[in-house]
């Protein structure tokens, strides 16, 4: 069993890499998919990231603000630079 699939089933998104275009697109797709499955259930985001691209972070941030579900963010390890902004979103 893929642990990321299990997390997704529990509405948990794990950001454990540097924020770049590829990781941002993955996170955005997960957020939009979870909203389409159930727009009334909260989403949890666990962050352990050294940060990264501010433009990629803004794409994730904008998606977090755009979708209907509330998003709870948690730092597990580090949330530096761009990841710190997502933690505070």
Buried (B, 14 or more C-beta within 10 A) or exposed (E): EEEBEEBBEEBBBBBEBBBBEEBBEBBBEBBEEBBEEEEEEEBBBBBBBBBBBEEBBBBBBEBBEEBEBEBEBEBEEBBBBBBBBBBEB
